[in-house]
Amino acid sequence: MKMEWWFFLALIAAVFWALDNVIDKYILTKKLKDAYSYDILTNLNDIFPAIIIFLLVPVVFHPIFSWVAIAFGAITVLALLYYNKAMMKEEMSRISALE
């Protein structure tokens, strides 16, 4: 029986998502013990691809769209901070269900 390609990709995505939650929980409770530091660390990893894209692709800035992008980026960082704090205090299975 042939498995559909999209099903395989969806299964792998779920496995990686669960693995990411386990790694987050381990780092937050055993290694760093500070949600702010972990938030900075994870956001620094997100900056490198953005810089590469900015250098390789011509970018046009529109003031309204730029402010909307900044606002959504700030909301995402704030949401991740609360996620990390919750991950430090609760069980991983409860927090990942809310995510």
N, CA, C and O atoms as CSV, one atom per row, in Angstrom:
chain,resi,resn,atom,element,x,y,z
A,1,MET,N,N,0.839,-1.177,0.000
A,1,MET,CA,C,0.000,0.000,0.000
A,1,MET,C,C,0.889,1.247,0.000
A,1,MET,O,O,1.817,1.365,0.799
A,2,LYS,N,N,0.594,2.142,-0.881
A,2,LYS,CA,C,1.379,3.365,-1.028
A,2,LYS,C,C,0.867,4.431,-0.051
A,2,LYS,O,O,-0.324,4.743,-0.025
A,3,MET,N,N,1.788,4.985,0.754
A,3,MET,CA,C,1.403,6.057,1.668
A,3,MET,C,C,1.479,7.398,0.926
A,3,MET,O,O,2.427,7.668,0.189
A,4,GLU,N,N,0.481,8.205,1.140
A,4,GLU,CA,C,0.465,9.519,0.507
A,4,GLU,C,C,1.588,10.385,1.062
A,4,GLU,O,O,1.912,10.299,2.246
A,5,TRP,N,N,2.176,11.209,0.225
A,5,TRP,CA,C,3.306,12.054,0.593
A,5,TRP,C,C,2.919,13.087,1.655
A,5,TRP,O,O,3.693,13.342,2.578
A,6,TRP,N,N,1.743,13.675,1.536
A,6,TRP,CA,C,1.322,14.704,2.491
A,6,TRP,C,C,1.132,14.102,3.880
A,6,TRP,O,O,1.385,14.764,4.886
A,7,PHE,N,N,0.688,12.849,3.934
A,7,PHE,CA,C,0.499,12.193,5.226
A,7,PHE,C,C,1.836,11.972,5.921
A,7,PHE,O,O,1.954,12.167,7.131
A,8,PHE,N,N,2.824,11.570,5.165
A,8,PHE,CA,C,4.165,11.373,5.706
A,8,PHE,C,C,4.726,12.682,6.232
A,8,PHE,O,O,5.297,12.715,7.322
A,9,LEU,N,N,4.574,13.762,5.475
A,9,LEU,CA,C,5.069,15.066,5.912
A,9,LEU,C,C,4.339,15.551,7.166
A,9,LEU,O,O,4.964,16.122,8.059
A,10,ALA,N,N,3.042,15.332,7.242
A,10,ALA,CA,C,2.279,15.725,8.423
A,10,ALA,C,C,2.721,14.920,9.643
A,10,ALA,O,O,2.803,15.461,10.746
A,11,LEU,N,N,3.000,13.658,9.458
A,11,LEU,CA,C,3.467,12.811,10.548
A,11,LEU,C,C,4.835,13.251,11.044
A,11,LEU,O,O,5.067,13.323,12.251
A,12,ILE,N,N,5.730,13.542,10.128
A,12,ILE,CA,C,7.065,14.004,10.495
A,12,ILE,C,C,6.996,15.362,11.197
A,12,ILE,O,O,7.742,15.603,12.147
A,13,ALA,N,N,6.108,16.249,10.739
A,13,ALA,CA,C,5.952,17.559,11.380
A,13,ALA,C,C,5.494,17.394,12.821
A,13,ALA,O,O,5.988,18.093,13.705
A,14,ALA,N,N,4.569,16.494,13.072
A,14,ALA,CA,C,4.096,16.253,14.433
A,14,ALA,C,C,5.205,15.689,15.317
A,14,ALA,O,O,5.308,16.043,16.492
A,15,VAL,N,N,6.022,14.824,14.760
A,15,VAL,CA,C,7.137,14.254,15.518
A,15,VAL,C,C,8.138,15.347,15.880
A,15,VAL,O,O,8.601,15.410,17.019
A,16,PHE,N,N,8.477,16.207,14.921
A,16,PHE,CA,C,9.413,17.301,15.198
A,16,PHE,C,C,8.838,18.295,16.205
A,16,PHE,O,O,9.570,18.811,17.050
A,17,TRP,N,N,7.541,18.565,16.122
A,17,TRP,CA,C,6.902,19.478,17.060
A,17,TRP,C,C,6.961,18.913,18.477
A,17,TRP,O,O,7.254,19.643,19.423
A,18,ALA,N,N,6.687,17.620,18.627
A,18,ALA,CA,C,6.758,16.987,19.943
A,18,ALA,C,C,8.193,16.977,20.462
A,18,ALA,O,O,8.428,17.222,21.645
A,19,LEU,N,N,9.139,16.699,19.592
A,19,LEU,CA,C,10.544,16.698,19.980
A,19,LEU,C,C,10.984,18.099,20.413
A,19,LEU,O,O,11.746,18.243,21.368
A,20,ASP,N,N,10.515,19.109,19.726
A,20,ASP,CA,C,10.828,20.487,20.091
A,20,ASP,C,C,10.285,20.826,21.478
A,20,ASP,O,O,10.960,21.501,22.256
A,21,ASN,N,N,9.088,20.371,21.792
A,21,ASN,CA,C,8.523,20.610,23.120
A,21,ASN,C,C,9.328,19.914,24.209
A,21,ASN,O,O,9.531,20.475,25.286
A,22,VAL,N,N,9.782,18.708,23.942
A,22,VAL,CA,C,10.597,17.981,24.920
A,22,VAL,C,C,11.927,18.706,25.139
A,22,VAL,O,O,12.381,18.841,26.275
A,23,ILE,N,N,12.542,19.164,24.066
A,23,ILE,CA,C,13.807,19.890,24.179
A,23,ILE,C,C,13.608,21.207,24.926
A,23,ILE,O,O,14.421,21.566,25.777
A,24,ASP,N,N,12.528,21.931,24.611
A,24,ASP,CA,C,12.230,23.174,25.324
A,24,ASP,C,C,12.098,22.934,26.814
A,24,ASP,O,O,12.679,23.661,27.619
A,25,LYS,N,N,11.344,21.928,27.178
A,25,LYS,CA,C,11.126,21.618,28.589
A,25,LYS,C,C,12.442,21.267,29.278
A,25,LYS,O,O,12.707,21.735,30.386
A,26,TYR,N,N,13.256,20.453,28.634
A,26,TYR,CA,C,14.532,20.054,29.221
A,26,TYR,C,C,15.447,21.256,29.427
A,26,TYR,O,O,16.021,21.424,30.503
A,27,ILE,N,N,15.584,22.082,28.413
A,27,ILE,CA,C,16.476,23.238,28.517
A,27,ILE,C,C,15.971,24.223,29.558
A,27,ILE,O,O,16.759,24.768,30.331
A,28,LEU,N,N,14.660,24.456,29.587
A,28,LEU,CA,C,14.112,25.442,30.516
A,28,LEU,C,C,14.165,24.987,31.975
A,28,LEU,O,O,14.302,25.819,32.872
A,29,THR,N,N,14.061,23.706,32.220
A,29,THR,CA,C,14.043,23.247,33.612
A,29,THR,C,C,15.409,22.776,34.111
A,29,THR,O,O,15.699,22.895,35.301
A,30,LYS,N,N,16.242,22.249,33.234
A,30,LYS,CA,C,17.513,21.680,33.686
A,30,LYS,C,C,18.725,22.566,33.402
A,30,LYS,O,O,19.692,22.544,34.164
A,31,LYS,N,N,18.691,23.338,32.330
A,31,LYS,CA,C,19.887,24.073,31.922
A,31,LYS,C,C,19.810,25.567,32.228
A,31,LYS,O,O,20.615,26.075,33.008
A,32,LEU,N,N,18.862,26.273,31.632
A,32,LEU,CA,C,18.840,27.736,31.758
A,32,LEU,C,C,18.099,28.228,32.994
A,32,LEU,O,O,18.619,29.059,33.737
A,33,LYS,N,N,16.914,27.733,33.216
A,33,LYS,CA,C,16.050,28.143,34.326
A,33,LYS,C,C,15.697,29.629,34.275
A,33,LYS,O,O,15.449,30.252,35.307
A,34,ASP,N,N,15.677,30.185,33.069
A,34,ASP,CA,C,15.289,31.578,32.888
A,34,ASP,C,C,14.591,31.713,31.539
A,34,ASP,O,O,15.206,31.500,30.494
A,35,ALA,N,N,13.318,32.063,31.560
A,35,ALA,CA,C,12.541,32.149,30.326
A,35,ALA,C,C,13.020,33.279,29.426
A,35,ALA,O,O,12.964,33.164,28.202
A,36,TYR,N,N,13.490,34.372,30.023
A,36,TYR,CA,C,13.958,35.509,29.225
A,36,TYR,C,C,15.201,35.145,28.416
A,36,TYR,O,O,15.296,35.477,27.234
A,37,SER,N,N,16.142,34.470,29.049
A,37,SER,CA,C,17.367,34.066,28.348
A,37,SER,C,C,17.060,33.102,27.214
A,37,SER,O,O,17.633,33.203,26.128
A,38,TYR,N,N,16.163,32.177,27.469
A,38,TYR,CA,C,15.813,31.207,26.429
A,38,TYR,C,C,15.084,31.887,25.276
A,38,TYR,O,O,15.271,31.522,24.116
A,39,ASP,N,N,14.257,32.873,25.597
A,39,ASP,CA,C,13.558,33.624,24.552
A,39,ASP,C,C,14.553,34.376,23.673
A,39,ASP,O,O,14.417,34.392,22.449
A,40,ILE,N,N,15.538,34.990,24.287
A,40,ILE,CA,C,16.576,35.696,23.519
A,40,ILE,C,C,17.360,34.711,22.674
A,40,ILE,O,O,17.649,34.986,21.510
A,41,LEU,N,N,17.705,33.580,23.237
A,41,LEU,CA,C,18.470,32.569,22.509
A,41,LEU,C,C,17.713,32.056,21.282
A,41,LEU,O,O,18.287,31.939,20.200
A,42,THR,N,N,16.442,31.754,21.451
A,42,THR,CA,C,15.665,31.243,20.321
A,42,THR,C,C,15.411,32.327,19.280
A,42,THR,O,O,15.377,32.035,18.084
A,43,ASN,N,N,15.233,33.563,19.712
A,43,ASN,CA,C,15.009,34.641,18.741
A,43,ASN,C,C,16.273,35.007,17.983
A,43,ASN,O,O,16.196,35.440,16.834
A,44,LEU,N,N,17.437,34.841,18.604
A,44,LEU,CA,C,18.685,35.059,17.879
A,44,LEU,C,C,18.833,34.050,16.743
A,44,LEU,O,O,19.370,34.381,15.686
A,45,ASN,N,N,18.366,32.838,16.954
A,45,ASN,CA,C,18.398,31.837,15.884
A,45,ASN,C,C,17.474,32.215,14.736
A,45,ASN,O,O,17.714,31.823,13.594
A,46,ASP,N,N,16.429,32.965,15.024
A,46,ASP,CA,C,15.502,33.384,13.975
A,46,ASP,C,C,16.021,34.580,13.180
A,46,ASP,O,O,15.560,34.824,12.065
A,47,ILE,N,N,16.964,35.319,13.732
A,47,ILE,CA,C,17.471,36.515,13.059
A,47,ILE,C,C,18.382,36.149,11.889
A,47,ILE,O,O,18.372,36.833,10.866
A,48,PHE,N,N,19.165,35.087,12.024
A,48,PHE,CA,C,20.136,34.738,10.984
A,48,PHE,C,C,19.494,34.459,9.622
A,48,PHE,O,O,19.982,34.982,8.620
A,49,PRO,N,N,18.424,33.659,9.537
A,49,PRO,CA,C,17.791,33.482,8.218
A,49,PRO,C,C,17.208,34.785,7.680
A,49,PRO,O,O,17.216,35.010,6.470
A,50,ALA,N,N,16.703,35.642,8.560
A,50,ALA,CA,C,16.157,36.920,8.104
A,50,ALA,C,C,17.249,37.798,7.511
A,50,ALA,O,O,17.024,38.475,6.508
A,51,ILE,N,N,18.416,37.795,8.115
A,51,ILE,CA,C,19.537,38.583,7.582
A,51,ILE,C,C,19.977,38.033,6.233
A,51,ILE,O,O,20.259,38.800,5.313
A,52,ILE,N,N,20.039,36.720,6.108
A,52,ILE,CA,C,20.438,36.112,4.833
A,52,ILE,C,C,19.434,36.461,3.739
A,52,ILE,O,O,19.826,36.808,2.625
A,53,ILE,N,N,18.152,36.373,4.050
A,53,ILE,CA,C,17.119,36.728,3.066
A,53,ILE,C,C,17.237,38.202,2.695
A,53,ILE,O,O,17.122,38.559,1.523
A,54,PHE,N,N,17.467,39.058,3.690
A,54,PHE,CA,C,17.596,40.490,3.444
A,54,PHE,C,C,18.772,40.790,2.527
A,54,PHE,O,O,18.696,41.702,1.704
A,55,LEU,N,N,19.864,40.032,2.659
A,55,LEU,CA,C,21.044,40.262,1.828
A,55,LEU,C,C,20.898,39.698,0.421
A,55,LEU,O,O,21.496,40.228,-0.515
A,56,LEU,N,N,20.124,38.644,0.253
A,56,LEU,CA,C,20.037,37.980,-1.039
A,56,LEU,C,C,18.850,38.412,-1.894
A,56,LEU,O,O,18.890,38.285,-3.118
A,57,VAL,N,N,17.805,38.917,-1.267
A,57,VAL,CA,C,16.580,39.252,-1.991
A,57,VAL,C,C,16.326,40.756,-1.860
A,57,VAL,O,O,16.427,41.304,-0.762
A,58,PRO,N,N,15.999,41.423,-2.960
A,58,PRO,CA,C,15.687,42.856,-2.824
A,58,PRO,C,C,14.413,43.055,-1.993
A,58,PRO,O,O,13.386,42.422,-2.239
A,59,VAL,N,N,14.506,43.936,-1.020
A,59,VAL,CA,C,13.402,44.166,-0.099
A,59,VAL,C,C,12.904,45.597,-0.266
A,59,VAL,O,O,13.693,46.542,-0.285
A,60,VAL,N,N,11.591,45.743,-0.385
A,60,VAL,CA,C,10.977,47.062,-0.480
A,60,VAL,C,C,10.198,47.295,0.807
A,60,VAL,O,O,9.370,46.475,1.204
A,61,PHE,N,N,10.472,48.413,1.448
A,61,PHE,CA,C,9.801,48.728,2.701
A,61,PHE,C,C,8.622,49.650,2.452
A,61,PHE,O,O,8.766,50.705,1.834
A,62,HIS,N,N,7.459,49.249,2.935
A,62,HIS,CA,C,6.267,50.082,2.946
A,62,HIS,C,C,5.984,50.397,4.407
A,62,HIS,O,O,5.928,49.485,5.231
A,63,PRO,N,N,5.804,51.672,4.744
A,63,PRO,CA,C,5.659,52.030,6.164
A,63,PRO,C,C,4.550,51.280,6.892
A,63,PRO,O,O,4.772,50.806,8.006
A,64,ILE,N,N,3.389,51.162,6.313
A,64,ILE,CA,C,2.277,50.508,7.003
A,64,ILE,C,C,2.567,49.027,7.202
A,64,ILE,O,O,2.373,48.497,8.296
A,65,PHE,N,N,3.025,48.364,6.160
A,65,PHE,CA,C,3.312,46.944,6.272
A,65,PHE,C,C,4.472,46.680,7.220
A,65,PHE,O,O,4.486,45.660,7.909
A,66,SER,N,N,5.439,47.579,7.263
A,66,SER,CA,C,6.570,47.414,8.172
A,66,SER,C,C,6.113,47.487,9.622
A,66,SER,O,O,6.550,46.686,10.448
A,67,TRP,N,N,5.240,48.437,9.942
A,67,TRP,CA,C,4.749,48.552,11.316
A,67,TRP,C,C,3.886,47.359,11.704
A,67,TRP,O,O,3.932,46.902,12.846
A,68,VAL,N,N,3.113,46.864,10.772
A,68,VAL,CA,C,2.300,45.670,11.052
A,68,VAL,C,C,3.211,44.465,11.302
A,68,VAL,O,O,2.962,43.673,12.211
A,69,ALA,N,N,4.255,44.331,10.499
A,69,ALA,CA,C,5.195,43.224,10.683
A,69,ALA,C,C,5.918,43.331,12.021
A,69,ALA,O,O,6.113,42.324,12.702
A,70,ILE,N,N,6.315,44.539,12.402
A,70,ILE,CA,C,6.967,44.737,13.694
A,70,ILE,C,C,6.013,44.399,14.834
A,70,ILE,O,O,6.410,43.768,15.813
A,71,ALA,N,N,4.767,44.814,14.709
A,71,ALA,CA,C,3.776,44.533,15.758
A,71,ALA,C,C,3.548,43.029,15.901
A,71,ALA,O,O,3.520,42.516,17.020
A,72,PHE,N,N,3.387,42.318,14.790
A,72,PHE,CA,C,3.175,40.875,14.872
A,72,PHE,C,C,4.420,40.152,15.381
A,72,PHE,O,O,4.310,39.156,16.095
A,73,GLY,N,N,5.593,40.644,15.021
A,73,GLY,CA,C,6.820,40.055,15.554
A,73,GLY,C,C,6.919,40.235,17.058
A,73,GLY,O,O,7.326,39.316,17.769
A,74,ALA,N,N,6.550,41.416,17.550
A,74,ALA,CA,C,6.580,41.673,18.994
A,74,ALA,C,C,5.565,40.796,19.720
A,74,ALA,O,O,5.851,40.283,20.801
A,75,ILE,N,N,4.397,40.624,19.142
A,75,ILE,CA,C,3.382,39.762,19.754
A,75,ILE,C,C,3.871,38.315,19.809
A,75,ILE,O,O,3.634,37.615,20.794
A,76,THR,N,N,4.544,37.873,18.769
A,76,THR,CA,C,5.084,36.513,18.744
A,76,THR,C,C,6.144,36.321,19.827
A,76,THR,O,O,6.148,35.304,20.521
A,77,VAL,N,N,7.039,37.292,19.970
A,77,VAL,CA,C,8.081,37.198,20.999
A,77,VAL,C,C,7.447,37.175,22.388
A,77,VAL,O,O,7.869,36.401,23.247
A,78,LEU,N,N,6.449,38.008,22.613
A,78,LEU,CA,C,5.758,38.037,23.901
A,78,LEU,C,C,5.041,36.709,24.170
A,78,LEU,O,O,5.065,36.207,25.294
A,79,ALA,N,N,4.411,36.150,23.151
A,79,ALA,CA,C,3.726,34.868,23.316
A,79,ALA,C,C,4.721,33.752,23.642
A,79,ALA,O,O,4.436,32.892,24.477
A,80,LEU,N,N,5.876,33.761,22.993
A,80,LEU,CA,C,6.887,32.750,23.287
A,80,LEU,C,C,7.438,32.898,24.700
A,80,LEU,O,O,7.776,31.905,25.344
A,81,LEU,N,N,7.528,34.124,25.177
A,81,LEU,CA,C,7.997,34.338,26.538
A,81,LEU,C,C,7.026,33.716,27.542
A,81,LEU,O,O,7.452,33.043,28.481
A,82,TYR,N,N,5.733,33.938,27.351
A,82,TYR,CA,C,4.749,33.336,28.248
A,82,TYR,C,C,4.705,31.817,28.099
A,82,TYR,O,O,4.485,31.100,29.075
A,83,TYR,N,N,4.912,31.334,26.887
A,83,TYR,CA,C,4.986,29.883,26.665
A,83,TYR,C,C,6.157,29.288,27.440
A,83,TYR,O,O,6.020,28.246,28.080
A,84,ASN,N,N,7.304,29.952,27.379
A,84,ASN,CA,C,8.484,29.450,28.093
A,84,ASN,C,C,8.288,29.490,29.605
A,84,ASN,O,O,8.701,28.570,30.310
A,85,LYS,N,N,7.662,30.547,30.100
A,85,LYS,CA,C,7.399,30.622,31.537
A,85,LYS,C,C,6.443,29.503,31.969
A,85,LYS,O,O,6.645,28.872,33.007
A,86,ALA,N,N,5.413,29.268,31.174
A,86,ALA,CA,C,4.470,28.204,31.496
A,86,ALA,C,C,5.145,26.837,31.415
A,86,ALA,O,O,4.853,25.951,32.218
A,87,MET,N,N,6.032,26.667,30.460
A,87,MET,CA,C,6.740,25.402,30.307
A,87,MET,C,C,7.621,25.111,31.515
A,87,MET,O,O,7.834,23.950,31.866
A,88,MET,N,N,8.134,26.165,32.153
A,88,MET,CA,C,8.965,25.979,33.335
A,88,MET,C,C,8.143,25.537,34.540
A,88,MET,O,O,8.659,24.834,35.410
A,89,LYS,N,N,6.883,25.931,34.608
A,89,LYS,CA,C,6.076,25.690,35.804
A,89,LYS,C,C,5.151,24.487,35.704
A,89,LYS,O,O,4.800,23.903,36.729
A,90,GLU,N,N,4.754,24.106,34.514
A,90,GLU,CA,C,3.767,23.050,34.331
A,90,GLU,C,C,4.350,21.883,33.569
A,90,GLU,O,O,5.491,21.927,33.109
A,91,GLU,N,N,3.557,20.844,33.441
A,91,GLU,CA,C,3.949,19.691,32.646
A,91,GLU,C,C,3.900,20.037,31.166
A,91,GLU,O,O,3.078,20.837,30.719
A,92,MET,N,N,4.797,19.417,30.424
A,92,MET,CA,C,4.901,19.698,28.996
A,92,MET,C,C,3.619,19.333,28.243
A,92,MET,O,O,3.216,20.048,27.326
A,93,SER,N,N,2.985,18.238,28.621
A,93,SER,CA,C,1.784,17.796,27.896
A,93,SER,C,C,0.636,18.790,28.036
A,93,SER,O,O,-0.165,18.939,27.114
A,94,ARG,N,N,0.546,19.464,29.163
A,94,ARG,CA,C,-0.511,20.453,29.350
A,94,ARG,C,C,-0.249,21.725,28.562
A,94,ARG,O,O,-1.169,22.301,27.981
A,95,ILE,N,N,0.979,22.154,28.540
A,95,ILE,CA,C,1.320,23.409,27.854
A,95,ILE,C,C,1.270,23.219,26.341
A,95,ILE,O,O,0.769,24.084,25.623
A,96,SER,N,N,1.780,22.108,25.860
A,96,SER,CA,C,1.787,21.892,24.405
A,96,SER,C,C,0.367,21.766,23.852
A,96,SER,O,O,0.129,22.082,22.686
A,97,ALA,N,N,-0.568,21.312,24.667
A,97,ALA,CA,C,-1.961,21.249,24.213
A,97,ALA,C,C,-2.533,22.653,24.035
A,97,ALA,O,O,-3.374,22.871,23.163
A,98,LEU,N,N,-2.090,23.596,24.845
A,98,LEU,CA,C,-2.556,24.979,24.703
A,98,LEU,C,C,-1.897,25.692,23.533
A,98,LEU,O,O,-2.448,26.649,22.988
A,99,GLU,N,N,-0.728,25.225,23.155
A,99,GLU,CA,C,-0.009,25.863,22.060
A,99,GLU,C,C,-0.753,25.624,20.765
A,99,GLU,O,O,-0.316,26.079,19.708
